[in-house]
């Protein structure tokens, strides 16, 4: 018996982690989106400070008309995006028409999006934890169909689109972690120590957990600070979070 389209889509979602390049991941995402009955998508991941207009940590995949993204960035809609406002406090998918628009700029954004293939939309928030103060992402799926026709189609595939969104977030998180480790010449053990420090563990506790001498932990933590070019461990943790080293 042949696999169902939904099963094929989940198989492809599983394959995303094997993609080596952004182009390969973007192309496979487009294939998955179309297989699930949609036509357009935009996936964006960022840290909360980027809501205030700092887009240095912004990452994205695009599967829509290029003009839309150009207009979005030119008009700086990320600072007033109603979908990110929703995603900051919610983790459940929602139909685009149910997002409350509060400003004329948001109304204009939706109008332009509708002209570029998103007459119907599904908003899928993704987070690295239940706390949206951590790295978050947003998958926006579109159909060039009236809401009364397109939205039920998208909503019917919300579970698969949710799985796709989380897999894309994991792909970007792993990608940025690898890039940051190379940039700062960090090894896995050092990143693990930063993760434990982020949780509030002190050197003696880390030593007991890892079965190391406390003096060895202090040496390793000092090495980490040197590699990150900071004076305090708190600064090292903050920097590590900002570059995607810590989940």
HUQUIQUI-V797134 format. One record per backbone hydrogen bond with DSSP energy under -0.5 kcal/mol. CO is the residue of the C=O (numbers start at 1). NH is the residue of the N-H. E is the energy in kcal/mol with one decimal. If there is no record, write none. Layout:
# HUQUIQUI-V797134
co=CO nh=NH e=E
co=CO nh=NH e=E
This chain:
# HUQUIQUI-V797134
co=4 nh=8 e=-2.2
co=5 nh=9 e=-2.4
co=6 nh=10 e=-2.1
co=7 nh=11 e=-2.1
co=8 nh=12 e=-2.1
co=9 nh=13 e=-2.3
co=10 nh=14 e=-2.1
co=11 nh=15 e=-1.1
co=12 nh=16 e=-0.6
co=13 nh=16 e=-1.2
co=14 nh=17 e=-0.7
co=15 nh=18 e=-1.6
co=16 nh=19 e=-1.7
co=21 nh=25 e=-2.1
co=22 nh=26 e=-2.8
co=23 nh=27 e=-2.4
co=24 nh=28 e=-2.3
co=25 nh=29 e=-2.3
co=26 nh=30 e=-2.1
co=27 nh=31 e=-1.9
co=28 nh=32 e=-2.2
co=29 nh=33 e=-2.8
co=30 nh=34 e=-2.3
co=31 nh=35 e=-2.1
co=32 nh=36 e=-1.7
co=33 nh=38 e=-2.2
co=34 nh=37 e=-1.6
co=40 nh=142 e=-2.9
co=41 nh=63 e=-2.8
co=42 nh=140 e=-2.8
co=43 nh=61 e=-2.4
co=44 nh=138 e=-2.6
co=45 nh=59 e=-2.3
co=46 nh=136 e=-2.5
co=47 nh=50 e=-2.3
co=48 nh=51 e=-2.7
co=49 nh=52 e=-1.8
co=49 nh=54 e=-0.8
co=50 nh=53 e=-1.6
co=53 nh=55 e=-0.9
co=55 nh=58 e=-1.4
co=59 nh=45 e=-2.7
co=61 nh=43 e=-2.6
co=63 nh=41 e=-1.2
co=65 nh=68 e=-1.6
co=65 nh=69 e=-0.8
co=66 nh=70 e=-1.9
co=67 nh=71 e=-2.5
co=68 nh=72 e=-2.5
co=69 nh=73 e=-2.4
co=70 nh=74 e=-2.2
co=71 nh=75 e=-2.3
co=72 nh=77 e=-2.2
co=73 nh=76 e=-0.8
co=76 nh=79 e=-1.5
co=77 nh=80 e=-1.9
co=78 nh=81 e=-0.7
co=81 nh=85 e=-1.8
co=82 nh=86 e=-1.8
co=83 nh=87 e=-2.4
co=84 nh=88 e=-1.9
co=86 nh=89 e=-1.2
co=86 nh=90 e=-0.7
co=94 nh=123 e=-3.1
co=95 nh=98 e=-1.9
co=96 nh=99 e=-1.6
co=103 nh=107 e=-1.8
co=104 nh=108 e=-2.2
co=105 nh=109 e=-2.2
co=106 nh=110 e=-2.0
co=107 nh=111 e=-2.0
co=108 nh=112 e=-2.6
co=109 nh=113 e=-2.4
co=110 nh=114 e=-2.1
co=111 nh=115 e=-1.3
co=112 nh=116 e=-0.6
co=113 nh=116 e=-1.1
co=113 nh=118 e=-2.2
co=114 nh=117 e=-0.9
co=116 nh=65 e=-0.6
co=120 nh=143 e=-2.1
co=121 nh=96 e=-2.9
co=122 nh=124 e=-0.5
co=122 nh=141 e=-2.6
co=123 nh=94 e=-2.1
co=123 nh=125 e=-0.5
co=124 nh=139 e=-2.6
co=126 nh=137 e=-3.8
co=130 nh=132 e=-0.7
co=131 nh=134 e=-1.9
co=135 nh=128 e=-2.0
co=136 nh=46 e=-2.2
co=137 nh=126 e=-2.7
co=138 nh=44 e=-2.2
co=138 nh=140 e=-0.6
co=139 nh=124 e=-2.7
co=139 nh=141 e=-0.6
co=140 nh=42 e=-1.8
co=141 nh=122 e=-2.1
co=142 nh=39 e=-2.4
co=142 nh=40 e=-2.1
co=143 nh=119 e=-0.5
co=143 nh=120 e=-2.4
co=143 nh=145 e=-1.5
co=146 nh=149 e=-1.7
co=146 nh=150 e=-3.3
co=147 nh=151 e=-1.8
co=149 nh=153 e=-0.8
co=150 nh=154 e=-2.2
co=151 nh=155 e=-3.0
co=152 nh=156 e=-1.8
co=153 nh=157 e=-0.5
co=154 nh=157 e=-1.3
co=155 nh=158 e=-1.6
co=157 nh=161 e=-2.5
co=158 nh=162 e=-2.3
co=159 nh=163 e=-2.0
co=160 nh=164 e=-2.2
co=161 nh=165 e=-2.6
co=162 nh=166 e=-2.2
co=163 nh=167 e=-2.0
co=164 nh=168 e=-2.2
co=165 nh=169 e=-1.9
co=166 nh=170 e=-2.3
co=167 nh=171 e=-2.2
co=168 nh=172 e=-2.3
co=169 nh=173 e=-2.6
co=170 nh=174 e=-2.6
co=171 nh=175 e=-2.3
co=172 nh=176 e=-2.8
co=173 nh=177 e=-2.0
co=174 nh=178 e=-2.3
co=175 nh=179 e=-2.2
co=176 nh=180 e=-2.5
co=177 nh=181 e=-2.4
co=178 nh=182 e=-2.0
co=179 nh=183 e=-2.3
co=180 nh=184 e=-2.2
co=181 nh=185 e=-0.6
co=181 nh=186 e=-1.9
co=182 nh=185 e=-0.6
co=187 nh=190 e=-0.5
co=187 nh=191 e=-1.9
co=188 nh=192 e=-2.5
co=189 nh=193 e=-1.8
co=190 nh=194 e=-2.0
co=191 nh=195 e=-2.3
co=192 nh=196 e=-2.2
co=193 nh=197 e=-2.4
co=194 nh=198 e=-2.3
co=195 nh=199 e=-1.2
co=196 nh=201 e=-1.9
co=197 nh=200 e=-1.8
co=202 nh=206 e=-2.5
co=203 nh=207 e=-2.7
co=204 nh=208 e=-2.0
co=205 nh=209 e=-2.2
co=206 nh=210 e=-2.5
co=207 nh=211 e=-0.7
co=207 nh=212 e=-2.6
co=213 nh=217 e=-1.8
co=214 nh=218 e=-2.4
co=215 nh=219 e=-2.0
co=216 nh=220 e=-2.3
co=217 nh=221 e=-2.7
co=218 nh=222 e=-2.2
co=219 nh=223 e=-2.1
co=220 nh=224 e=-2.2
co=221 nh=225 e=-2.1
co=222 nh=226 e=-2.1
co=223 nh=227 e=-2.4
co=224 nh=228 e=-2.2
co=225 nh=229 e=-0.7
co=225 nh=230 e=-2.2
co=226 nh=229 e=-0.5
co=232 nh=236 e=-1.7
co=233 nh=237 e=-2.4
co=234 nh=238 e=-2.1
co=235 nh=239 e=-2.5
co=236 nh=240 e=-2.5
co=237 nh=241 e=-2.3
co=238 nh=242 e=-2.0
co=239 nh=243 e=-1.5
co=240 nh=245 e=-2.7
co=240 nh=246 e=-0.7
co=241 nh=244 e=-1.2
